[in-house]
Amino acid sequence: MSRPAVTITYISEGAIPAESMGTPAQSRRRKSKLDLVHLQSLPSTQPATKIGQVTWVWAEIEAGLAAGMKLKEIWEAAGRDGLEMSYAQFRVYISRIRRRRQRTPATSQQPPSSVANGEPGPPTPPPHDPFRNLRDQREKKKQMAFEYDPFSTNKNLID
C-alpha cells in the first residue's frame, strides 16, 4: 500500500508568510503617479537632518526676512516650532542655503527687456583670454626703446 505525498511547510516564529504575486497582468502593469504614495508624501515629511529641516522651511524663513524680521527672531520662532539648534549653526545653514541658491542658474532665463524690444542692450563682455596680460605687456615693451624678449623665436643674434 502506498502513502499519499504530504507537504509540510515550516514557518519559524516571526517569519512573514509569502503572499501570491497576483495575476501576471497585474505585476506587468505600469505604475502611475498615483501609485507613488511614499514619494508623494516626502515633501510633507520633516527631514531627519538639521540642514534638511532648515531647507524644508526655507520659504517661511525668506518670507520672514522679506518682512523685515531679524534672523535671530526667525531662529527663536523656529526653535518654538521644534527646530532645535544653536543660533551659530542656524546662521551657517542659512549661509549655505543662500550660496547654493545663488549658484544654481535660474530655470528659465529670459532675454533682457531692452533686447526683446529691439533696443541695443549693454555691451557684452569680451570672451575670457588667459593670456591677455602677457599680450598687453609685449605691446608695452614694443613701444619702449629697449626691447628684450627672453622667449623670442628670433634666434639671429649676430647681424
Backbone hydrogen bonds, N-H to C=O, Kabsch-Sander energy under -0.5 kcal/mol:
donor,donor_aa,acceptor,acceptor_aa,energy
8,I,6,V,-0.5
10,Y,8,I,-0.5
11,I,9,T,-0.5
12,S,10,Y,-0.5
15,A,12,S,-1.8
26,Q,23,T,-0.6
27,S,23,T,-1.5
28,R,24,P,-1.4
29,R,25,A,-0.5
29,R,26,Q,-0.7
35,D,32,S,-1.3
36,L,33,K,-1.0
37,V,35,D,-1.5
40,Q,36,L,-2.2
41,S,37,V,-1.3
42,L,38,H,-0.6
42,L,39,L,-0.7
44,S,41,S,-0.7
45,T,42,L,-1.8
53,Q,49,T,-1.8
54,V,50,K,-2.3
55,T,51,I,-2.4
56,W,52,G,-2.2
57,V,53,Q,-1.4
58,W,55,T,-1.4
61,I,57,V,-2.0
62,E,58,W,-2.9
63,A,59,A,-2.0
64,G,60,E,-2.1
65,L,61,I,-2.4
66,A,62,E,-2.7
67,A,63,A,-1.6
68,G,65,L,-1.3
69,M,64,G,-2.4
74,I,70,K,-1.8
75,W,71,L,-2.5
76,E,72,K,-2.3
77,A,73,E,-2.1
78,A,74,I,-2.5
79,G,75,W,-2.2
80,R,76,E,-1.8
81,D,77,A,-1.2
82,G,79,G,-1.2
83,L,78,A,-2.7
84,E,82,G,-1.3
85,M,83,L,-0.7
90,F,86,S,-2.2
91,R,87,Y,-2.3
92,V,88,A,-1.9
93,Y,89,Q,-2.3
94,I,90,F,-2.3
95,S,91,R,-2.4
96,R,92,V,-2.4
97,I,93,Y,-2.4
98,R,94,I,-2.4
99,R,95,S,-2.4
100,R,96,R,-2.4
101,R,97,I,-2.2
102,Q,98,R,-1.9
103,R,99,R,-2.0
104,T,100,R,-1.6
109,Q,107,T,-0.6
110,Q,108,S,-0.7
116,A,112,P,-2.0
117,N,113,S,-1.7
118,G,115,V,-0.9
119,E,114,S,-1.6
132,R,129,D,-1.4
135,R,131,F,-2.1
136,D,132,R,-2.6
137,Q,133,N,-2.1
138,R,134,L,-2.1
139,E,135,R,-2.0
140,K,136,D,-2.0
141,K,137,Q,-2.1
142,K,138,R,-1.8
143,Q,139,E,-1.1
144,M,140,K,-0.8
144,M,141,K,-0.5
152,S,149,D,-1.6
155,K,153,T,-0.9
157,L,155,K,-1.5
159,D,157,L,-0.5
